[in-house]
Amino acid sequence: MNLTLHVWRQKSPADPGRFATYQARNISPHMSFLEMLDVVNEELIARGEAPIAFEHDCREGICGSCGFMINGVAHGPRRGTTVCQLHMRMFKDGDVLWIEPWRARAFPVIKDLVVDRSALDRIIQAGGYITAPTGSAPDANAVLVPKEDADRAFDAAACIGCGACVAACPNASAMLFTAAKVAHLGLLPQGQPERWDRVRGMVAAHDREGFGNCTNIGECEAVCPKEISIEVIARLNRDLIKASFRRPRPARAAAAV
Amino acid sequence: MEVEGKVGTLDARIPPGPIEDKWNRHRFEMKLVNPANRRKYTVIVVGSGLAGAAGAASLGELGYNVECFTYHDSPRRAHSIAAQGGINAAKNYRNDGDSVFRLFYDTVKGGDFRAREANVYRLAELSLNIIDQCVAQGVPFAREYGGLLDNRSFGGAQVSRTFYARGQTGQQLLLGAYQALMRQAAAGTVRMHPRTEMLDLVVVDGRARGIVTRNLVTGAIESHVGDAVVLATGGYGNVFYLSTNAKASNATAIWRAHRRGAFFANPCYTQIHPTCIPVSGDYQSKLTLMSESLRNDGRVWVPKRAGDTRPPDQIPEDERDYYLERKYPSFGNLAPRDIASRAAKEVCDQGRGVGPGGRGVYLDFSDAIRRQGEDRIREKYGNLFDMYERITGENAYRVPMRIYPAVHYTMGGLWVDYDLMSTIPGLFVGGEANFSDHGANRLGASALMQGLADGYFILPATVPNFLAGVKPDGLAPDHPAFRAVEREVADRVKRLLSIQGSRSVDAFHRDLGRIMWDLCGMARNENGLRKALQEIPALREDFWKNVRVLEDDLGLNQSLEKAGRVADFLELAELLAIDALHRAESCGGHFREESQTEDGEARRDDERFSYVAAWEFTGDPGRPVLHKEPLVFEYVKPTVRSYK
């Protein structure tokens, strides 16, 4: 099949950027979307034009590197699927596709479809962990975890940090990402001691990075390739309110290793 | 071909004493660094996968000043994340007869008696601590209704010792290590350098003292000085172009270190994983693994008759050949990876393969679904079935999966001693990047175990032992040795950009992959390997005349990144073929057609080849020098590895 692609081209962060139009010819329905872009890039290189820069790595839907908007939808038309796992059988001959990077103040464009998502790492640094220094752990079966809690924790922990939730949100909020980690760790007994400081710290970092507030629109849940439920945000909000009644950890202790 | 190798040049420095006591005793005998002095030492960690992230976080916790590098935008992207099935630990929670010694035994045997006993024993011991550590971090392993941890069995073992988090165990373990790393980044003990690629190693006065990197966003070439350097940069499976590795996985860090003096061990030991989704066309960019855990419930079969093109549901039971169950009745569908892969190739070579092109076999769940119900199967493997459906458009609850072997893991890597130190003092190597524990074949659910054993427990003990013997000397990055390497790196970048040839980097990479898969893949023979040794240097020469890398080196340039990596693969491929040619025996993942039994099983030759082949770089990639580390088996006597 043949498709028309309007692709966002932006040489550098300072460049204003624009859409460029390319034809993708003789595309097999068995190709992945990224393999289709590989074909387009090979043609561009043959013509002496710069290939389209996009992030990708595992191409198995788990590393979270890939992601861009296809006709205004993060990761494209198939629910619960990253663009690397989206196959061309989802499209038809003659389709016209608009491809552009995640758009959010906290995700500046680096080049073409590549954006800087390091803000997500800084949210994790603000408390998205359990303090368990190497070597100090008790036997793995010493703490019982009800299967249901472990399963729900896993559902939240499945987040791949791709940033689609931010791109889809009209407020460019990273609340689904933040809440998924708060829920994952907060559902487990090991995560209880730091539960309240964690939620406070991560939400503060989220706001500092310039992500918008959550207003329960639900676009994030609709595009999340791991289908993480917006319920985790409700859980975060409950935890945040409860945390506000508790004394925060002293700053000195928080900074200690 | 037998190659005279130098014997006695390599000292693995295995501690004395009974195998059960070696590690404990060694831990006591190793030197310590006073806590107040630790921050005066800088440790460079390259890579942020399981070994790198766990190592960097743990060294940071101890108080060392750690600099951690990754070419990804975030450490959480490292390819460890894609491991599906699970992680082994000899907990014996099932009461099914498991023990540290049994895990040790299974791993030595699974590696076809080509691994170092002392290292493997330590790995089995540490497997217990790893699970404890990961649970404490909040890794959501599968649980029983009573709240205890669940287990499953994996290839090459008759006990259930594999811990798992649905089909995303690697993801959850990596996120645990990543979160520990982020905690240290916040605490200021670890400084992260994302989107920064190591392009060379700097050796000063015979010691590894730092690295030269390229900032992938700005193009800046920079030097970083340390008191020790740890490479945890993964394997080299992408030398085959098509593999289950991530697209960016590459060998540049270890290859550059090899060129600077680190010996490369057993490069020909590559693992072909039996259960991957078959190739669907020329545009194929990578192959996708379907976890080995599926073989717990799936049955592998092909039609008995060659050229039988009926749909699977129209082939009656007695016209199907469940060839793994037939050939290996005691292990059946859970035969180890090397054996299962070769068996699949064999039936396809006989014309009995299924699907387009005839390079595929069925992995059939219909019996398991009948016995356990679709819901139970969905619970265990739902995400894998979904992934299969997304890629192939087929519903594996209704029709059998089609699978075929693909390159998955490389057991070879930089040679290291018991302390995971390479032949360059101060250069340590962890995870898949080293050669240490898997011999000629890795068992399922052992890669995660090894990466984390190296990262959480071994390197944080052995790196300080090294540091205790050296003084922080304030070496500056403008030292002439660093300046010289910076110039070499910059010149190479400029050279790649100046060729302006006619073929893309990917075109060369695909060509290399074809040579390697056809001549140095699942089955190898002398003629084929000699042919490969002519084709690889010719392709390399063409690459340096004809590659086309557009744009400049002042910003993000993904073609330039790939070009440097493929240039290194073009050298490593030659060493791989040289090693494969010299090892005229079949062992583990290395199958030489000349060395097989009458019924087509691998024939090992312990008399001639019971050694680690460690290659020294001489300046000419075609003429490496072989050093042999003889393997001594005191606890597991090498036998014919039978799974029948």
Interface residues (C-beta under 8 A of the other chain):
Chain A: K11 S12 S28 H30 M31 S32 L34 E35 D38 V39 E42 I45 A46 G48 E49 A50 P51 A53 E55 H56 D57 C58 R59 E60 G61 I62 C63 G64 S65 R78 G80 T81 Q85 L86 H87 R89 I110 K111 V114 D116 R117 S118 L120 D121 I124 Q125 A126 G128 Y129 I130 T131 A132 P133 T134 G135 S136 A137 P138 D139 A140 N141 V143 L144 V145 P146 K147 A150 D151 A153 F154 A157 A158 I160 G161 H184 L185 L188 Q190 G191 A255 A256 V257
Chain B: A54 A57 S58 G60 E61 G63 H72 D73 S74 P75 R76 R77 A78 H79 I81 A82 K91 Y93 N129 I131 D132 Q133 C134 V135 A136 Q137 G138 P140 F141 A142 R143 E144 Y145 G146 G147 L148 L149 A165 R166 Q168 G170 Q171 Q172 L175 Y178 Q179 A180 M182 R183 Q184 A185 A186 A187 T189 M192 P194 V217 A246 K247 A248 S280 G281 Y283 Q284 S285 K286 T288 L289 D386 M387 R390 I391 G393 Y456 F457 P460 S504 D506 A507 R548 L550 E551 G555 L556 Q558 S559
